[in-house]
């Protein structure tokens, strides 16, 4: 493969990665690397994002504090039935953020959407020099794939074991496809190796098409690591709890007598197949966590006790608890040590383990030589094919 072909394959692989990442992010409710807009609500100055245009989605943990003028993707409650919405923050109040599409004459809060809370914000659009970095039309491919997926899911849902497709379980479906593709590669290599050893592959080596083994490996890694990353990043974040410091006690658990405290059980459930670790930490003053690290085996729930303290002064206060979840592909002490450095350090290390293990299995069993597909039809001339067809009709 020459340099031009290698560069072309690399660019194609990158575009596929970006489009699939946008698709999965849209399905899972968390932009991954890139986001895109579906409507024309941002198609005006200063963003000028037309339907299908993309943007670089920065996780809130990396972007830092949201400020007026930021373009954010948030999980809307009332706009168009709810779901991911990308609008600009135009004001910040005690109740939350006020948002508006650049092309809309009214704010979202003038309509059915309440003020946006920190916990609702899933990504912040990257800005350079005060201008949002817009990638024209890149989301159109993701929209087309999304429509095709929805169409195919209607039919595949009738097949036993694939009902999760119709329910939007894209992450599990991707992992399944990735594992099936890996299994197919291993079987194909085993059969191909047997044919070569018996000398049957030499005649047809140049008669079939070729598929890059590296691109197949990249597809497998993409199908496995993207959902794995999403399963760790999406459930993680900060949970805000508004309490009221009151003059007198109340049966309402969020109304606490001033100077007092209340305890509640914080549950962490693992609905997946792999053991998971969660870190639960206080993200504001007035919060104590009894046990910050929790481990939940497959199908089980781990719990800790969180204590909320009310100040002596009466009024409403926000108490925050942060949670990060990790699939346990590394020993728990290693994951917790990396989490102490930064949560994304732990996520990156876990993904690195997945990439190394899958790549090692693939390279050792399959190798990196191009896949060759034998075209049996090309072994016969046109006249031979016609005579064979006539004999079948007799």
N, C-alpha and C positions, 0 to 999 in steps of 0.2 A: 504493500500500500504506500503510495507516494505521499509527499507532504501535503499536497492540495487535497487529496482524498481524505487524509487523516484530519485535516482542519475542517473539511466539510462534515465528516462524521461527528467531530466534536461539537460543532455548532448545532447540528441536528439533535444530538443527544441533549445539549443544554436547553434548547427550545422545548423539547419533549418534557424534560424535568420541570421547567418553569410552568408549562401549561398544566401538567398533571398536578403540580403543587397548588396552583390556583384552584383547580377543580376540587381537590380534596379539601383545601381550606374553606371553600364555599360550602361544601357538603357538611363539614364538621363544625362550622360556625367559628372558625379561627383562621384568619389569613396566614398563609405560610409563604414566606419570602415575598410573594407578590399578591396584591389584591386587585380587584377590578370593579368598575361600576356598571350597573345594569340599566340605569335610567339616565335621563338628561338633567337631573336635578343639580348636577355640578358643572353643567356645560355652559359656563359663563365666567367672566373675570372674577377672581384672578386664577382659578384652577383650570378652567376650560377643559374639563374631562368629559368627552362624549361617551355614550354607551359603548361598552367594550374596551375602553381605554384602561390601562393598568397603572399601578403605582407600587412603589417599594414599601412593603408593610413592615414597620419596625415594632417589635413587641413592646408593650408598655414598660416592662421591667428594664429594657434597654433605653427606651426613649426618654425616660424620666418623667417629671411632672408635666401634665398637660396644661397648656396655656392658651389664652385667647389667640385665635388665628390659626391654631393647629387644625389640620384635617384628620379626623379620627374615624375609625370603623368601630361602631358600637352595636350591641345586640339590642335592637329597638323592641319596645313593648307594644306600641300602638300604631306605628307607621306601617301602612300597607300590610297589616296583619302580623307585624313583628318580623324579626330576622335581622341579618347583617345590613347595616346602612352606613354609607360613607358620606359624612357632612362635615362642615366646618364649625368649630367652637367659636361662638361670637360673644359669649359672656360667661362669667362664672359667678354663681350665687351660693348662698348657704345651703340651698336645697339640691344643688348640683349644677351641671353644665347646661348652657343654652346653646342649641345647635341649629344650623340652617344650611340648606343647600345653596350654593352660590347663585343658582338660577331661580331660586324660590323667593317670592316677595315676603313671605312670613316665616317665622321661626318654627321649628318642629313643636315647640312648647305652646305655640298659639293654637295648635291642633291637638291631637289625641295623645301626644308623647309627653310623659312627665320629664322633669329635669334628669339628665343623664348622670348616672353615678360612676365612680371610678371603676367599680367591679364590672360595669357593662362594656367598658372600652376594651376592645380586643387588639387593636393595632393603631399606630400613628403613622400617617403617610410621611415619607422622607421629604424634607424641604432643603433646598440649597439656595442660599441668598434670599430667603423668604418666599421662594417659589416652589410649589409642589413638583417633584420630579414625575412627569407623566410619560408613560410608554404607550404610544398610540396603537390601538386595535389589538393588542396582545391578548386581551380577554375574550375576543371573538371566538378563538379556537376553543377556549375553555367552555364558553357558552354552548357551542356546537356539540362538544363532547358531553356536556351535562344533559342536553336535550336527547342525545343519542343514548346515553346511559339510562335516562328515565324511560325511553321507549323500549330499550332491551329488557329493563328490569320487569316490565309488565309481563313479558313472556317467561323470563327466567324464574320469576317467583313461583311459578307452578311446578318447578322441578324440586323434588324433595331435597332439603338441605340448603336451598338457595333463597329461602323466603326473606332472609336478612337484606337482600338486595333491594327489595321493594320497600323495606322499612328504612332505607338510607344508611345501612351499616356498611359504608364504603370502605372504612379502614380494615375491617375484618376480611372483606371481599378481596382487597388488594393483597393482603398478606397471603390469603389462600391462593390467589393467582400467582403470586411470586413463588410460593413453595411448589406449586404445580409446575411452573416453568422450570424451576431448578430441578425437580424430579424428572421432568421430560428430558432436560439436557443430559442428566446423568444416564438415563436409559438409552437415549440416542447415541451417546458416546460409547456405551457398552456394546450396543448392537453394531455400531460402525467399526469399533475396534475388532470385534469378532469377524466381521466381513473382511477387514484388511488383512487379518492374520490368515484367513483362508484364501486370500488372493482374489476375492470376488469384487473388490472395490477398485482395482486398478483400471479396469476397462471403462468404468463410468465416472472416473474422477473428474474428467474435464467435460462431462456431458450434462452436468446439473448446475443449479444456481448456488451461490455462496451467501452466507449470512455471517456478519462479524460476530465472533464469540464475545468480543469485548462489549459490543452494544447489548448483547443478550445479558451479559453479566450486569451491566449498568441498569438495565430494565429490572432485573431481579432485585438488585440492591434498592432501587427506587421503590419498588412495590412493597418492600419489607420495612425499610427505614422510615419512609414518610409516615405511615400509620403509627409506627412505634414512637416516633417523635411527637406526633399529634396526641397520642394517648398519654404522654407525660406532660406536655405543655398546656393542652387545653383545659384539663381539670384543675390545673395549678393556678394560683393567684391569691388575691386578698379578698377575704369575706368581711364586709362591713356590717356591724350590728349597732343600731341606734338605741341607746338606753336613755331613760329619763330619771334624773336624780330628783326624788320627790320628798315632800315634807313628811309623808306618811307611807307605810308599806302598802303594797297592792298585790292582788293575785296575778296580775300580769307580770310575766317573768322579765320583761324589758323595763318595767317600772320598779326602781330600786330606791329604798329609803336612803336619803343622803348620808354619805359616809359608810354605807353598807356594801354588801356584795351578794352575788348570786352565782351558783355553780350550775353548769349544764354539761351534758355528755356530748362530746364531739366524735362522730362516727366516721370511719374511713372504710369503705367497702371495696372489695376487689371482685369485679364481675368477669375478669379475664381468665386466661389459662395459665399465666405465669405469675409467680409471687411478686408482690409489689411492696415498695417501701414509701411511706409518706412522712414528711417532716411538717410538724404543726408548731408554729412559733407566734409569739405576740408581735403584732405589727403596729401597736400603738400603746400609749400609756394606759394604765388601768386594766391590764389583762395579764393573767398568769396561766401558764399551761403546765399541767402536772407532768406529762410525759411528751417530749417533743418528737420522738421518733417512733413510728408505728410500722409493724410488718403484718401484712394480711396475705395468707396463702390463698390459693385459688378458691373462689366462691365463699370466702369468709370475710368477717368484719372485725376491725380493730378499733378500740375506743380509747379516748383520753378525757380528762376532766379539764374544762376551761372555766376559770373564775373571772367574772366581770366585776370591777369595783366602780362604785359611784362616788364622785367627789362631794365635798361638803356643800358646795354651792348648788342650788337647784337649777334645773334646766336640762336641755337635750344635749347629749354627747355621743360621739361616734367611737366605738371600740372596734379594733380590726385584728383579725387573725389571718396569718398567711399559711398557705398549704402548698407543698410541692410533692408531686408523685413521680416515682421512678419504677420502671420494670427492673427486677432484680437479676440483671445479667452480670453483676459484679458483687463481691462480698459487701455486706451492709456497712462495715466500717469504712471501706473505700468510698462508697457512695456518699456517706455522711461527711467524710473529710472533704470530698470535692464540693459537696453542697455548701460547706462552710466557706469555701473560696468564692464560689458563685454557682447558683443553680444550673446555669447553662454549661458550666464546666462538667458537672455530673452528667447532664444530658449528652454532651459531646463525647464523653468517655464511654458511655453505654452504647451510643451509636457506633463508635470506633470498634468496640468489641463485636457488634453485629456484623459490621463490614468485614473485619478481619476473618471471622469464622466462616461466613458465607463465601468470601472470596477464596479462602484456603481450600474449602471443600470443592468449590467449582474448578479451581485451577488444577488441583491434584487429580480430580476425577475426569474432567473434561479437557482442560488445557485451554490455550488461547488461539489455536488454529481456527480458521473460518469453518463454519458448518457447511457441508456440501450435501446438496439434495439431488438425488439421482432422478433424472427425468426419463422414465421408462419409455415414454412415447417417442423420444428422439432416437431410440435404437432402431426404429423401423423407418423405411422410406415411405413416401406417399403411396406408391403402387402397392407395397406390401400391406399397408394399412387398409387400402381399398379391398384387396383380395381377402384379407382377414374378415373384414366387415361383411362381404358378400357370402363367405362361407358360413357366417353366423346366421344369415337370413335363410339359408337352405334348409 
